Amino acid sequence: MPSTTIQLDKKLVNSLKSVREYPRQTYNELITHMVDVFKETKKKNQYDEFLHKIQQQKMKELWDNKEDEAWNNV
């Protein structure tokens, strides 16, 4: 597979070194794993947002009603 060179700040390189799963893990392996984790997290967040939007409508139905408003004035 062709490769390329990228420039990283030394601080970032040190951070990458500190999160390796094992000492000989390459940056390529590490970054690939990080991207996979990011994608999974993003998928999960999209699902959570979807559920939240669905729940918003139901909560509006439950909370915005005349019966509840009548109790506020008692």
N, C-alpha and C positions, 0 to 999 in steps of 0.2 A: 504494500500500500504506500502511495507517495506520502511524504511528510513535509511539513513546513516548520519554519522557525517563528516563534512569537516572542515578543519582549514582555517580561513581567517584572514588576517591582520586586525588589529583594524581600520586602515585607510579605508580599503575597507568596513568594516561593517558600519562605519560612512557614507561613500558615499552611501551605500545601504539605510540606514535610511533616508538620505536627499532626495532620489528620490522616496520614497514611494508615492503612489497615495492617500492613506488614512492612518491614524495612526496605525490601527490594521492590516494592510496588512502584511502577513507573508513573510519571505524571499523566501519561496518556490513559492508563488504566484508571487512575484516580479521578481524572476529569470525566471520563466516560461514565464511571459510577455516579459521580455527582450529578451529571446531566440526567441519568436515568431516575435518580431519586427526585430531582426537580420536576421531571415530567409526571411522575406518579403523584407527587404532592399537588401539582397543578390540576391534574384530573380529579383528585379528591376534593379540592377546593371548588371546582366547577360543580361537582355533584352537591356539595354542601350549599352552595349559592342557589342551585336549582331548588333544593328542598326548602330553603329559607323563603324563596319567592312564593312557593306554593303555600307555605304555612302563613305567610303574611295575609293572604286573602281570607283564609279560614279564621285567623285571629281577628281580622277586621269584622267578619260576620259575627263572631262570638262577642266581641267587646263593644261594637258600635250598634247598640240596639235600644229601643225605647224603654224596655223593662229595667235595664241597668241605669238609664238616665233618671227614671222615676225614683230609684233608691237614693240617688244623690241629693234629691230635694226633700227627703224625709227628715 
